[in-house]
Structures are given as structure tokens and as C-alpha cells.
Amino acid sequence: MSEQIPDFLKQMLNRQYGPETAAGIMDGYGKRRPVTLRVNRLKADAEEVKRGLAAAGIRFQTVAWSPDALILEEAREPEVRRLSIYEEGKIYLQSLSSMIPPILLEPGAKECILDMAAAPGGKTTQMAALSGGRAQITACEKNYARSRRLSYNLEKQGAAGVLVMNEDARKLDPFFSFDKILLDAPCSGSGTLHVPDSGGNAFTMELVERSVRTQTALLKKALELLKPGHEMIYSTCSVLREENEQVLKRVLPLAGARIVPIEHPMKKELPLLPAELEGVLCICPTGLYEGFFVAKIRK
């Protein structure tokens, strides 16, 4: 398996984390993770979903840090998609790692929230559910086809109050201002790389460099649109410091912003990697979690 990981990525991981931790990350690239899902509290509660799974003969485990997250023990996605609870939008198929940023953002009723790169809508619908459908969410997606998919998922999940903008968030007018912002930035996907399925062939240094440019521009815009004294979440599905800590180090001082240390019970459960910045989360890819980076920022 190791021979299918690009040499430059191996070198970057070894340089940033050391041989032992880098080997653990690369081992995670070969794991087949179970299907995980999130209960959509806009349409159902956890007990209803659990009954639906049990009736279909699907065994599951709960997750200590989220009452809405379930891990399916054997079922795969095609089987889940045939269930009525899926067809009716009562559940959303979502990785555990990707559920973390909305939880840490803590979207509340009547808060004006921006999701800067929203498609396909997993985190957008999760924020809507966490706020009881009462947050005022604006969801940006620059690609038209993906924005249509986003709108479809919002409707299916019952997140009717979300405003979808088919717009590049980097071009948003500074006239806008938001109480909270979720920037789940486009990235190289170094935390979600899977071999042998992908073989790592699409993973290039040019992809990393292009991602860093996009992340930098989006974060600058986010801090321009965030109200003073308010907080945002920056996240990626990358474990490379070029896309995470180094972007924050470069951009935050320009906006007078700072890291807010993440304190949450979930930290005890997560396979965390060492990070260059105090208070951020960098999750190692394992047989259960995708590699992910999350930082809370206050302007």
C-alpha cells in the first residue's frame, strides 16, 4: 500500500510528524471505515432512527461526543439509501470527522451564519438542525451544479430557511456581516486519501499549492465579514500544516484575530495529531475517523 502514496506526500508527513506518526497516518489511508450517519433532528429524533435501523436488521453503535451520530457495524451505503428514514431525510450520511466543525461552531437561534463552501450540504443541514431550524444561514457554493445539489439536500432535510447563493464566497460584498462563519475550506484531501481505491494518483503538489491559495483568500474574506468580537470555524480535511497552521499564522495577524482554544469532551475520544498551534484539533486518519483539522477563531 505504501508504494501507492506519492513520494512527496510521504516526505511531507515524515518531515512534519516524524517517521512513527507519519507511518500511522499512512496506515490510516488503507482503512475501510464503517458507514456513519447523523440523525436529522429537524425531522426525527434518535430513538426513531434507532428503531428504523433495528427494524432493518442493521446494528449500530452510539458516539460518546454526539447524541446524533451513529456508527453502523456492517451495513454499507447502498443498503442505507434504501431505508425509508433515508428517503424521508430523517438521517444524513456523514463522516464523524465532518460532524465536528458545526458542533464546535455552536449555531444558535436567530444568529446570522455564513457557510462559505457549503455543497453538498452536510454541515449546512447540521447547523440548521443544531439551531432547531432557527438560525439565519447563508450557504455559498460557486459551482452551479453543486449549488443545485445543495438546494436539493436542504429541501430533503427540511432546512427550508437556508438562503443558497450560487456565488464564490471570496467575492462577497463587505456590506455583509455575520455573527458566525463556517469555513470548511477546499483542500488537498490529505486526510481523506484512500489507497488502494484512489492510488493517490490525483494527489499532487500542485493541488496542495492551489488549495493553500484558495484557503488563504477565503480566510481573509471570512475575517472581513465576521463581526468584531465574534467567532468562526476554519476546517479542512487535510493533515498538512501548509493548509492548516501555516495558513492561520499568515492570515490571523492581518485581521487582528486569534485562536480560541477548543475545549470539548470530544477531545478525549479523538485520535489527535500534534499541532503547531495551541488549542486547535488535527485528527489522524484511522479506521473510524477521517483526517481533519479544526480551529476556532475570534476576531
N, C-alpha and C positions, 0 to 999 in steps of 0.2 A: 504493500500500500504506500509506503513512504516514498517509493520511486515515482509515484504519480503526483506528488506535491511539488510545485515549481521550486527549483533550487533557490531562487532569490527569496521566496517566502520562508523557506527553511532557515536561511541565513538571517533574515529579519527577526524571526521568532527566537532563534538562538541568541542573537545579539541583545534583544530586549529582555528576555526572560531567563536566559541560561539554558544549558542543554537539558536538564531534568524537566523543568516546567515546559519547555518547548516540546519535548517528547510527549508530555501529557496532552498538550493542545493538539498535536498531530494525531495522537491516538483517538482523540475525540472526533476527528474528521471521519473516522471509519465506522463510527457507531450508528446503529439504526435506532432512532428514537421512537418511543411509543407515540401514538396519537394522543394529543391533549386538546381539551376544549374548555370554553368558558361559558358558564350559564349567563344567558341574556336576561337580566332582571327587569328589563322593560316589558318582557312577555311571559316570564316564568320565574319560579323560584328553584332553588337547588333540589328540594325534595321531589318536585315534579319531574325534573330532568333525571334524577337518580331512578325514579320509578320507571321512566321510559327506557332507560338503559337496561335495567334489570329485566323488564318485560321482553326485551330483545335478546336476552341472554348474554349481555355484554358486561363483563366485570370491570370494576374501576377502583381507583384509589383517590383519596382526597389529598389536598395540598395544604400544609400547615399554615402558609402565609396568605392564602386567599380562599375564602369560602365559595368562590365562584369557579375555581379551577378544578378540573378532574383529569386524571391520567387513566387512559384506557389500557387494560392489561394485554389484550390480544387483538382487538378489532382494528382494522385499517380504515382509511378514509372512505373508500367506496361503500363499505358496509354502513358507515355512519351516515353518509349522504342519503341513504335510502330511508332513514328513520323519519317519522312524522315530526319529531321535535326539531330535526334539522330543517326540513322543508318549511316548517312554520316559523323559522327564525328564533326558536327558543334557545338555541345554542350557536356558538361560533367556534369553528375550528381554528385554534390559535396556539402557537408555541408558548411554553411557560415563560421564557425569557422576554417575549414581546408583550406579555401582560404587565411587566414590571413598570415601564415608564408611566403609563396612565395612573397606576396606583400611587406612585410617588408624587405625581403632579397634584393629586387630591382635588379633582374638579368639583366645584360646588354649585349649588343652585344660584342662578342669576349672575354667575361670573361670565365674563366675556372672554372666550378662549379661542385661540388660533391653533389649528393643526396644519403645519406648514407643508407637509408632504404626505398627504392623507391616504391615498389609494394603497391597497384596496378597501381600507376602512376598518380594519380590526381594532386599532387603537381609538379611532374616532367613535365607533359604536360603543367601545368600552367606556370612554369618557362620558358619553351620553348616559349610559346605564349607571355609572358610578354617581352621577349627579341626579339620578332619578328622572332623567329627561328634562331637567330644568336649567341646565347650563346653556348659554348662548354660544354655540360652537360654529366657527367658520372653518371650513375644510378646503384647503387649496390642493389642486392637482393640475399640473401644467399639460399633461398628455390627455387629449380629448377622450380616447378610448378608455383609458384608465379612470378618468373622471366619471364616465358613464357607469363603469363597474362600481365605483364608489357610491354613486347615487342609488344603484340597484341594491347594494348591501345595506345602505342606510334605510331604505324603504323596507326591505325584508326584515331588518332588525327592529323596526319600529322607532327609529331615531328621526322622527319627522321634523324636528325643529332645527336640524343642522343645515346651515347655508353652504352649498357647494360652489366654489369658484374655480372655473377652468382657467387657471392663471398660474404663472411662475411666481412663487412667493417672493423671490428676490426682487420682483418688480412692483410689489405692493406699495401704494402711496403712503408716505409717512403721516398722512392725515389720520390713518387708522391707529388705534391703540388698544391694547389688550391687557386684561388682568393676569392671564396666564397663557403661556405658549408651550406647545409640544413641538419640538423639532427632532423628529426621528429621521435623521439626515440620510440621504442616499450615500451608499458606501461601497467598498470593495466586496463586502460579504466575507471577509476573512474569518469571521466567527461561525459562519454557516456553511463554509466549504464542505462538501461531502465527496469522499472518494470511497469506492471506485465509480460511483454514478456519474460524477462530472469529470473526474480525472484531473481537475484543476486546469484544464486547457484554456478556459476563458479567463483565468485569473492572471493578470499581467501587471507589471509595474506601472504601465501607462494608466491602467484602471485605478490604481491606488492614487496616483498623482492627480488624475482628473477628479476623483472623489474628494480629495483634500481641497481643491479649488472650489468645488461646489459647496462643501461643508463650511468653508471659511466665509463665503459670500452669504450663505443662508444664516449663519450665526450672527454676522454683522447686522443683517436686516432684522433678525429676531430681536436683538437688543435695542435696535432703533424703535421697534414697535411696542416693546414691553413697557408698561407704565413704571415709573420710578417707584422703588420700594416693593416691587412685585417679583414673582419667581417664575422660572421656566425650567423645562427639562430638555437637555441635549442628550440624544442617544444614537447609537449606531449598532449594527450587527457586525462590527469589526473588533478585533482584539489588537490591532496595530496602533501604537502610540502616535504615529503620524496622523491618524484620522481622529484621534481622541484627545489625549492630554495635550499634545502639541498644538492642536487647533485652539483649544481653550487658552493655553498660555499666550498664544499670539493675539487672540481677539479680545479676551475679557478686559485687560488693562485699558484698551482703547475706548471702552464704553463705561469704565468705572464700575464694572461688575465683578462679582466674586463667587466662589464656590460655597454653597451651603452644604455642610457635611450631611450625608444621608444617614439617618438613624431610623431603622425599621426592624421589627422582629425577623423579617425575611433574611436579613444578613447572616443569621445563624444557619440557615438552610442552604445557602447558595455556595457553589464551588468557585470561590473568588480567586482571581489572579492578583498579584502585586501590581499596584498602580503608582504612577509618578506623582499624582496629586492626592492629597489627603481628603477623604470624605466622598470619593467617587466609587462606583462599582464597576468592576470589569470581571465578567463571568466567563469561566473556562468552558469550552465545548465539551460535553460529556454524553453519556448515554441517555441523559434526561434533559439537559439544557443545551440550547444553542449559545455560542459565544456572543456576548453582548456587552456594551458599555453604556453606562448611565451616569449623568451628572446633573445635580440641581444647582441652578444659578440664580442669584439675586442681583438685580440692577440697583 
